[in-house]
């Protein structure tokens, strides 16, 4: 699928394309999925999800950022297949009760959002964190709710020309938490009940 267009800026920067590729891999969206997002910002993740899923519900608490999401969605209208519902609200208010996959692009109110995910049985949950201390808090929150499957830390570096050779400019690391609130027969989260979950995988 060709790169998405992001002509409008939300002054917070979109999730980098390399990070989005990992996010989409972990979400594993299918054609009949309902995808929910907390913190749409520029709409980068929203757009890519809308190219794959059947329905998308995207929440953004800042009206100006939601407008940017809407504008960037319009710029990619020809590739959008999903029914997209943009909501100017602060999570967990406004989250759907039937989401198959959930992405948290920020850490605001994340514990309440995770509680909602557990209550409604969200099958795939991905949360991106950029600060180490918050990553630790989020990891504990996932563990406490028995939904943690793995924690991934990665960093992307882009090459640039320096004195006729190639050097690299590294971006800040990203901590990605992946989990599921889909209960198995034993009442535990898939991937955690058998002891194979956690960041040591």
Secondary structure, DSSP 8 states (H G I E B T S, - for coil): -------S--SS----HHHHHHHHHHHT--TT-EEEEE--TTSHHHHHHHTT-SEEEEE-SSHHHHHHHHHHHHHTGGG--SEEEEE-S-TTTT--SS-SEEEE-S-TTHHHHHHHHHHHT-SEEEEEE-SHHHHHHHHHHHHHTT-EEEEEEE--EEEEEETTEEEEEE---EEEEEE---B-TTSSBTTTTTS--STT-
